[in-house]
């Protein structure tokens, strides 16, 4: 993908930075609120905060941030979990894992020398989601064994969770692809209008 398009959009959009920092503040608040109630979700929120501030730290500019839309996707599952919105528990887990993969893909594509084709970007998000889902299952199991946090899933439910996380990864990969295609089309139309 053409990183110059994304770099221009991310570096020169102050609105994006203000919205992104607001969302990071929300996720940080979720981490603090959940520290005693649910330390695993507090840790997960902390991971999202750390991943989200990498562009600003790496570029040494508070205005260089991930697209706020990506951070909204990261915030929604945490919001659902924190406020116990009925019927969203497992869906929030799937979306959360896919969002971490999406953040990693966006950061690699936008802020490193890595250049992903559209197809590879989608596959990368799907595979990273599957890997993150496995890591998240091990973290929850470890919390059950070592911290006494109940891990109530049976093997069957865990396998269903892996399948659902993979489906969420496919959806996140498609969102990634559609979002960046839209950015490229918008930038192309601006260049042709000039």
PLY file of the C-alpha trace (Angstrom):
ply
format ascii 1.0
element vertex 194
property float x
property float y
property float z
element edge 193
property int vertex1
property int vertex2
end_header
0.00 0.00 0.00
1.07 3.58 -0.58
2.22 4.76 2.84
2.75 8.35 1.68
-1.02 8.77 1.43
-1.59 7.47 4.94
1.36 9.40 6.36
0.01 12.69 5.00
-3.45 11.99 6.36
-2.22 10.89 9.77
0.38 13.61 10.26
-1.72 16.57 9.17
-5.10 15.79 10.62
-5.32 17.42 14.00
-8.91 16.29 14.38
-7.76 12.69 13.99
-5.18 13.18 16.75
-7.63 14.81 19.16
-10.19 12.05 18.61
-7.52 9.34 18.88
-6.11 10.72 22.13
-9.64 11.00 23.56
-10.27 7.36 22.77
-6.91 6.35 24.24
-7.87 8.25 27.39
-11.13 6.30 27.52
-9.33 2.96 27.09
-6.82 3.98 29.77
-9.74 4.76 32.08
-11.19 1.33 31.34
-7.84 -0.19 32.35
-7.90 1.69 35.67
-11.57 0.87 36.39
-11.05 -2.82 35.63
-7.77 -3.15 37.55
-9.44 -4.60 40.62
-12.66 -5.97 39.10
-11.23 -7.76 36.09
-7.43 -7.66 35.84
-7.35 -9.59 32.54
-9.47 -6.97 30.77
-7.47 -4.23 32.47
-4.34 -5.80 31.00
-6.00 -6.06 27.61
-6.97 -2.36 27.72
-3.38 -1.52 28.68
-2.09 -3.45 25.66
-4.40 -1.43 23.40
-3.17 1.84 24.97
0.47 0.83 24.50
-0.07 -0.25 20.89
-2.02 2.95 20.17
0.66 5.36 21.36
3.50 3.72 19.42
3.09 6.00 16.35
3.25 9.17 18.47
6.27 7.92 20.42
8.07 6.63 17.34
7.55 9.83 15.35
7.93 12.05 18.44
4.76 13.89 17.56
1.50 13.80 19.45
-0.26 14.58 16.14
0.83 11.31 14.51
-1.78 8.79 15.56
-3.64 5.79 14.30
-6.87 6.57 12.48
-9.51 7.32 15.08
-11.87 4.83 13.39
-9.50 1.99 14.28
-9.44 3.15 17.89
-13.24 3.29 17.96
-13.25 -0.38 16.98
-10.82 -1.04 19.83
-12.93 0.95 22.31
-16.34 -0.55 21.57
-15.64 -4.05 22.90
-14.06 -2.59 26.03
-17.08 -0.34 26.52
-19.40 -3.34 26.19
-17.35 -5.35 28.68
-16.94 -2.54 31.20
-20.59 -1.53 31.32
-21.93 -5.07 30.92
-24.09 -4.39 27.89
-26.28 -7.52 27.67
-25.47 -10.08 25.01
-22.10 -8.58 24.08
-19.68 -10.58 26.25
-18.40 -13.08 23.71
-18.89 -10.78 20.76
-16.74 -8.21 22.58
-14.01 -10.81 23.00
-13.98 -11.65 19.29
-13.96 -7.99 18.28
-11.23 -7.18 20.79
-8.89 -9.82 19.47
-9.55 -8.76 15.86
-8.97 -5.12 16.80
-5.52 -5.88 18.20
-4.64 -7.56 14.89
-6.03 -4.58 13.00
-3.97 -2.11 15.06
-0.81 -4.14 14.46
-1.49 -4.31 10.71
-2.18 -0.57 10.44
0.97 0.28 12.40
3.16 -2.04 10.36
1.78 -0.74 7.10
1.74 2.95 7.99
4.73 3.43 10.27
7.36 0.95 9.08
9.04 0.03 5.82
6.66 -2.93 5.50
4.42 -2.56 2.48
1.43 -4.89 2.28
-0.61 -5.70 -0.77
-4.35 -5.66 -0.20
-4.63 -9.46 -0.20
-1.66 -9.91 2.11
-3.03 -7.27 4.50
-6.32 -9.14 4.82
-4.53 -12.47 5.36
-2.17 -10.85 7.87
-5.09 -9.52 9.91
-6.83 -12.90 9.85
-3.71 -14.85 10.89
-2.76 -12.30 13.54
-6.31 -12.49 14.92
-6.05 -16.27 15.14
-2.69 -16.00 16.92
-3.95 -13.30 19.29
-7.01 -15.43 20.06
-4.76 -18.30 21.07
-2.59 -16.04 23.22
-5.69 -14.55 24.86
-6.98 -18.07 25.68
-3.63 -18.95 27.29
-3.64 -15.70 29.28
-7.17 -16.39 30.58
-6.26 -20.00 31.40
-3.15 -18.78 33.26
-5.32 -16.31 35.16
-7.54 -19.23 36.16
-4.64 -21.42 37.27
-2.43 -18.81 38.97
-4.77 -16.00 40.01
-7.99 -17.88 40.65
-9.88 -16.00 37.93
-12.55 -18.37 36.66
-12.12 -19.56 33.07
-15.59 -21.04 32.53
-15.23 -22.22 28.94
-15.38 -25.87 28.01
-13.19 -27.18 25.19
-16.13 -27.00 22.80
-16.88 -23.38 23.74
-13.21 -22.52 23.37
-13.13 -23.98 19.85
-16.28 -22.03 18.97
-14.55 -18.92 20.31
-11.53 -19.59 18.07
-13.80 -19.98 15.04
-15.71 -16.79 15.90
-12.44 -14.90 16.41
-11.27 -16.08 12.99
-14.51 -14.83 11.44
-14.04 -11.51 13.26
-10.50 -11.43 11.84
-11.83 -11.87 8.32
-14.27 -9.00 8.92
-11.46 -6.84 10.37
-9.26 -7.66 7.37
-12.00 -6.61 4.97
-12.54 -3.40 6.99
-8.80 -2.73 6.75
-8.85 -3.25 2.99
-11.99 -1.14 2.39
-10.74 1.65 4.63
-7.39 1.98 2.85
-8.97 1.70 -0.61
-11.26 4.59 0.38
-8.26 6.61 1.58
-6.48 6.02 -1.72
-9.54 6.96 -3.78
-10.09 10.13 -1.71
-6.44 11.11 -2.11
-6.52 10.37 -5.87
-9.59 12.55 -6.34
-7.93 15.40 -4.43
-4.85 15.17 -6.66
-6.96 15.13 -9.84
-9.06 18.08 -8.61
-5.94 20.18 -7.97
0 1
1 2
2 3
3 4
4 5
5 6
6 7
7 8
8 9
9 10
10 11
11 12
12 13
13 14
14 15
15 16
16 17
17 18
18 19
19 20
20 21
21 22
22 23
23 24
24 25
25 26
26 27
27 28
28 29
29 30
30 31
31 32
32 33
33 34
34 35
35 36
36 37
37 38
38 39
39 40
40 41
41 42
42 43
43 44
44 45
45 46
46 47
47 48
48 49
49 50
50 51
51 52
52 53
53 54
54 55
55 56
56 57
57 58
58 59
59 60
60 61
61 62
62 63
63 64
64 65
65 66
66 67
67 68
68 69
69 70
70 71
71 72
72 73
73 74
74 75
75 76
76 77
77 78
78 79
79 80
80 81
81 82
82 83
83 84
84 85
85 86
86 87
87 88
88 89
89 90
90 91
91 92
92 93
93 94
94 95
95 96
96 97
97 98
98 99
99 100
100 101
101 102
102 103
103 104
104 105
105 106
106 107
107 108
108 109
109 110
110 111
111 112
112 113
113 114
114 115
115 116
116 117
117 118
118 119
119 120
120 121
121 122
122 123
123 124
124 125
125 126
126 127
127 128
128 129
129 130
130 131
131 132
132 133
133 134
134 135
135 136
136 137
137 138
138 139
139 140
140 141
141 142
142 143
143 144
144 145
145 146
146 147
147 148
148 149
149 150
150 151
151 152
152 153
153 154
154 155
155 156
156 157
157 158
158 159
159 160
160 161
161 162
162 163
163 164
164 165
165 166
166 167
167 168
168 169
169 170
170 171
171 172
172 173
173 174
174 175
175 176
176 177
177 178
178 179
179 180
180 181
181 182
182 183
183 184
184 185
185 186
186 187
187 188
188 189
189 190
190 191
191 192
192 193
